[in-house]
Amino acid sequence: MTEARSSKHPLKLRNCLPQELQDEDEELIERFVTVLYFITNGMKAGERLLARAQEKLNKAATDDEREKAQKEVNFAEKVLPSRNYLRFPEKNDALLDRLEKLGLIETLSSEPKTISRRVKLTEKISPIQANVIVDTYRGIYPPYIHHAVAKDPVALLDKVASKGRREEFILRDWDATKTPEWAFHVPRWFNSALDIQLISRKWNTVEYTVWAQGVNFSFRAGDVLYQDLDDYLQGTPALFVESAINARGTKPEGLNTGADTSAPELAELENDEPNDAAGKDFFPGSVTFRDCVTDEVKTVTQVEFVKMLMGGTRQ
């Protein structure tokens, strides 16, 4: 954590905040500025998109041009309201609860089965004040959404495999040095094999970086797994991978380091329904491993192997 985030900022910065926030801790202010940043910039981008579409409609000279321009206007009008809110990975978020209690944000209603949380700003923050706050805190808080660990990892794997797109939940903490909640010791140096990737995405046209989960699992020959941290430290292996074929099917997405990056469209981010076409393209791969306890050799899919590491059933 940087010094800017661990201590209070000068009063001249806090003066631009709503009165309710001026004496609050930095973590809460950071979350508020993040919400403000995404929604404010997203609304501006949506309004620009609609203005350009209307301008094209006004300039259209033929029926075909007018029909095409009208479709762009209709699309821009349709997505504009969705830019007025921001989705966070989990409903139970203490910082968002605090902001809502202060009357600064409002949680939008959702289906009971929905695990994410959509919030919007209340009328306490005027557009002018929002712009001032975003400009004041520019460069102090980088815009990002925190990663979240899936409460049901098996359901997460099935969902990603069916949709073919990464989810902003991951199987375990990205920086794990031990995994006591798993059946085997699978720390952070297996992130690539688990297809836990740091990627760039856009929300409301604003780019952010997030740890996301795919199912392009890539355990390979020579990988050694241990039952727990103690066995690892003592050099007592549990599983040895003899051969493997990588799983394939999750849409490639990368970390933007200055070049263009592949980012889902807004409609795609909104869609939580399974993508049948993506599911048909999924290839589960395979892992042939030797159980170092029984000396048995078995072959399973990469997905089954990961589920075994989480749950412990040596199929």
C-alpha positions in Angstrom: 0.0 0.0 0.0 1.4 3.4 -1.0 1.8 6.2 1.4 -0.9 8.1 -0.3 -3.4 5.4 0.6 -2.2 4.7 4.1 -2.5 8.2 5.5 -4.9 11.1 5.2 -4.5 13.4 2.4 -4.1 17.2 2.9 -7.2 19.1 3.9 -7.2 20.9 0.5 -7.9 17.6 -1.2 -10.6 16.5 1.3 -12.4 19.9 1.0 -13.8 18.8 -2.4 -15.5 15.7 -0.9 -19.0 15.6 0.4 -19.1 16.6 4.0 -20.0 13.1 5.0 -16.7 11.7 3.7 -14.2 14.4 4.8 -13.3 12.7 8.1 -13.6 9.1 6.8 -10.7 6.7 6.2 -8.7 6.5 3.0 -10.1 3.1 2.0 -13.6 4.4 2.0 -12.7 7.5 0.0 -10.8 5.4 -2.5 -13.9 3.3 -3.1 -16.1 6.4 -3.5 -13.7 8.0 -6.0 -13.5 4.7 -7.9 -17.3 4.6 -8.3 -17.4 8.3 -9.2 -14.6 7.9 -11.8 -16.2 5.1 -13.7 -19.8 6.4 -13.7 -18.8 10.0 -14.5 -16.5 9.1 -17.4 -18.9 6.4 -18.6 -21.8 8.9 -18.8 -19.7 11.4 -20.7 -18.6 8.7 -23.2 -22.2 7.6 -23.6 -23.4 11.1 -24.2 -20.6 11.6 -26.8 -21.7 8.3 -28.5 -25.3 9.5 -28.7 -24.3 13.0 -30.0 -22.2 11.5 -32.8 -25.0 9.1 -33.8 -27.5 11.9 -33.9 -25.1 14.0 -36.0 -24.8 11.2 -38.5 -28.5 10.9 -38.6 -28.9 14.6 -39.3 -26.3 14.4 -42.1 -27.7 11.3 -43.7 -28.5 11.9 -47.4 -30.1 8.6 -48.4 -32.6 6.2 -47.0 -29.9 3.6 -46.4 -27.7 6.1 -44.5 -30.7 7.2 -42.4 -31.7 3.7 -41.6 -28.1 2.8 -40.5 -27.7 6.1 -38.5 -31.1 5.5 -36.8 -29.9 2.1 -35.6 -26.8 3.7 -34.1 -29.0 6.3 -32.3 -31.3 3.6 -31.0 -28.3 1.6 -29.7 -26.7 4.7 -28.1 -30.0 5.6 -26.4 -30.5 2.0 -25.2 -27.0 1.6 -23.5 -26.9 5.2 -22.1 -28.9 4.3 -18.9 -26.6 1.4 -18.1 -23.6 3.7 -18.0 -25.2 5.4 -14.9 -24.3 2.5 -12.7 -21.2 0.3 -11.8 -21.2 -3.4 -11.1 -19.0 -4.8 -8.3 -18.2 -8.5 -8.0 -20.1 -9.3 -4.8 -23.2 -8.1 -3.1 -21.7 -8.3 0.4 -19.2 -5.4 0.3 -18.6 -3.5 3.6 -17.3 -0.4 1.9 -20.3 -0.1 -0.4 -22.6 -0.6 2.6 -20.9 2.3 4.3 -21.2 4.6 1.3 -24.9 3.6 1.0 -25.5 4.3 4.7 -24.0 7.8 4.1 -26.5 8.3 1.4 -23.9 8.7 -1.4 -24.8 5.6 -3.5 -27.8 3.4 -4.0 -27.9 -0.3 -4.8 -30.1 -1.3 -7.7 -32.4 -4.2 -7.4 -31.4 -7.6 -8.9 -32.5 -11.2 -9.1 -31.9 -13.3 -5.9 -29.5 -15.5 -7.8 -27.4 -12.6 -8.9 -24.1 -12.5 -7.0 -22.8 -9.1 -8.2 -24.0 -5.7 -7.0 -24.9 -2.7 -9.1 -24.7 0.7 -7.6 -25.4 4.3 -8.8 -24.7 7.7 -7.3 -27.5 9.5 -5.4 -28.5 13.1 -6.1 -26.3 14.3 -3.2 -23.4 14.6 -5.8 -24.0 17.1 -8.5 -22.3 16.6 -11.9 -20.2 19.7 -11.3 -19.0 18.4 -7.9 -18.3 14.9 -9.4 -16.0 16.5 -12.0 -14.2 18.5 -9.3 -13.6 15.4 -7.2 -12.4 13.3 -10.1 -10.0 16.0 -11.3 -8.7 16.6 -7.7 -7.9 13.0 -7.1 -6.6 12.3 -10.5 -3.3 10.4 -10.2 -3.8 9.6 -6.5 -6.3 6.7 -6.9 -5.9 4.6 -10.0 -9.3 3.3 -11.1 -9.7 -0.4 -10.6 -12.1 -3.0 -9.2 -10.9 -5.3 -6.5 -10.6 -9.0 -7.4 -12.9 -11.5 -5.7 -12.5 -15.1 -4.8 -15.4 -17.4 -5.9 -17.5 -18.8 -3.1 -18.3 -21.8 -5.2 -15.2 -22.5 -7.3 -16.7 -25.6 -9.0 -19.7 -23.6 -10.2 -17.3 -20.9 -11.5 -15.3 -23.4 -13.6 -18.5 -24.7 -15.1 -19.7 -21.2 -15.9 -16.4 -20.1 -17.6 -16.3 -23.3 -19.6 -19.8 -22.8 -20.9 -19.4 -19.1 -21.7 -15.9 -19.1 -23.0 -15.2 -15.8 -21.4 -13.2 -15.0 -18.2 -15.0 -14.2 -15.0 -13.9 -11.5 -12.6 -13.9 -14.1 -9.8 -10.9 -16.4 -9.3 -10.5 -19.8 -7.7 -8.3 -18.6 -4.9 -6.3 -15.4 -3.9 -3.9 -14.5 -6.7 -1.0 -14.1 -4.3 -1.6 -17.3 -2.2 1.5 -18.8 -0.7 -0.5 -21.6 0.8 -4.0 -23.1 0.2 -5.3 -24.7 3.3 -8.9 -24.6 2.0 -7.8 -26.8 -0.9 -7.0 -30.5 -0.8 -3.6 -29.9 -2.2 -0.9 -27.2 -1.9 -1.4 -25.0 -5.1 0.3 -21.6 -4.4 0.7 -18.6 -6.6 3.4 -20.0 -8.9 0.6 -22.2 -10.3 -1.4 -19.1 -11.4 -0.6 -19.7 -15.0 -1.5 -23.4 -14.8 -4.8 -22.4 -13.1 -5.4 -19.8 -15.8 -5.6 -17.0 -13.2 -4.6 -14.0 -15.3 -4.1 -10.2 -14.8 -6.0 -8.6 -17.7 -7.3 -5.3 -18.9 -10.9 -4.6 -19.5 -13.2 -1.6 -20.0 -16.3 -0.6 -18.2 -18.2 2.4 -19.4 -15.3 2.9 -21.8 -12.9 3.3 -18.8 -10.1 0.8 -18.6 -9.3 -1.1 -15.5 -7.0 -4.0 -14.5 -8.4 -7.1 -12.8 -7.5 -10.7 -11.9 -9.8 -12.9 -13.9 -10.4 -16.7 -14.2 -10.3 -18.7 -17.3 -10.3 -22.5 -17.9 -7.3 -22.8 -20.3 -5.6 -25.0 -17.7 -2.1 -25.9 -18.4 -0.6 -28.3 -15.9 2.3 -29.9 -17.6 4.7 -32.8 -17.5 7.1 -32.5 -14.5 4.7 -30.5 -12.3 4.9 -31.8 -8.7 2.0 -31.2 -6.2 2.1 -31.6 -2.5 -0.6 -32.4 0.0 0.1 -29.2 2.1 2.7 -26.6 2.9 4.4 -28.9 5.5 4.8 -31.7 2.9 6.2 -29.1 0.4 8.8 -27.9 3.0 9.7 -31.5 3.8 10.0 -32.5 0.1 7.2 -35.1 0.3 5.3 -35.1 -3.0 1.7 -36.2 -3.4 1.2 -36.1 -7.2 3.6 -36.1 -10.2 2.4 -35.0 -13.7 3.8 -37.4 -16.3 2.2 -35.9 -19.4 -0.5 -33.3 -20.2 -2.4 -31.5 -23.0 -3.6 -28.0 -22.3 -7.3 -27.2 -22.1 -8.6 -24.6 -24.5 -11.7 -22.5 -24.9 -11.5 -19.3 -22.9 -11.4 -16.2 -25.0 -7.8 -14.6 -25.0 -7.5 -11.4 -23.1 -4.3 -9.7 -22.1 -2.9 -6.9 -19.9 -2.8 -3.6 -21.7 0.8 -2.2 -21.4 0.3 0.5 -23.9 -0.9 -1.5 -27.0 -4.5 -2.2 -27.9 -6.1 -4.9 -25.8 -9.1 -7.2 -26.4 -12.0 -6.0 -24.3 -15.6 -7.3 -24.2 -18.3 -5.0 -25.4 -20.7 -3.5 -22.8 -23.5 -5.9 -23.9 -21.1 -8.8 -23.5 -20.2 -7.8 -19.9 -23.9 -7.5 -19.1 -24.7 -10.9 -20.4 -24.7 -13.6 -17.7 -26.3 -16.3 -19.9 -24.3 -19.3 -21.0 -22.9 -19.0 -24.5 -23.6 -22.3 -26.2 -21.3 -21.6 -29.1 -18.4 -21.0 -26.7 -19.2 -24.1 -24.7 -19.1 -26.3 -27.9 -15.5 -25.0 -28.6 -14.2 -25.9 -25.2 -11.5 -28.6 -25.2 -10.9 -30.0 -21.6 -7.3 -31.2 -22.3 -5.8 -34.0 -20.2 -3.4 -34.8 -17.3 -1.7 -38.1 -16.7 -0.4 -38.2 -13.2 1.1 -40.6 -10.8 -0.1 -40.8 -7.2 3.1 -40.7 -5.2 1.3 -42.5 -2.3 -0.2 -45.5 -4.1 2.0 -45.3 -7.2 -1.1 -45.5 -9.4 -1.1 -43.7 -12.8 -4.4 -42.1 -13.9 -5.5 -39.9 -16.7 -8.2 -37.2 -16.2 -9.1 -33.9 -18.0 -7.4 -30.7 -16.9 -10.7 -29.5 -15.5 -11.1 -32.7 -13.5 -7.5 -32.4 -12.3 -8.2 -28.9 -11.0 -11.4 -30.0 -9.3 -9.4 -32.8 -7.7 -6.8 -30.3 -6.4 -9.6 -28.3 -4.8 -11.7 -31.2 -3.5 -9.3 -34.1 -3.0 -11.0 -37.0 -4.7 -8.2 -38.9 -6.6 -10.4 -40.3 -9.4 
